[in-house]
Amino acid sequence: LEVLQKASAPGATYNSAQRYPALRCLEGTRDALFAKLDSWMGASTEQTAYWLNGRPGSGTSAISQTVVEKY
């Protein structure tokens, strides 16, 4: 674990004070995407990762933060 700790970025964790205020999606936005993610999270599937990608500034960090806080 020490090796991993040295290679990590503690300021990037979802609850880091360095990220305050954290980016979040506004209430009522991206509802279709969150419905899809809810379905995937509740499904019994072999897919163990959900790839979220987008151009810089498209909201992927805000979506990720919102998902982490929800689950």
Secondary structure, DSSP 4 states (H G I P E B T S, - for coil): -HHHHHHS-GGGSTT-GGGPSPP-PPTTSSHHHHHHHHHHHHS--S---------TTSSHHHHHHHHHHH-
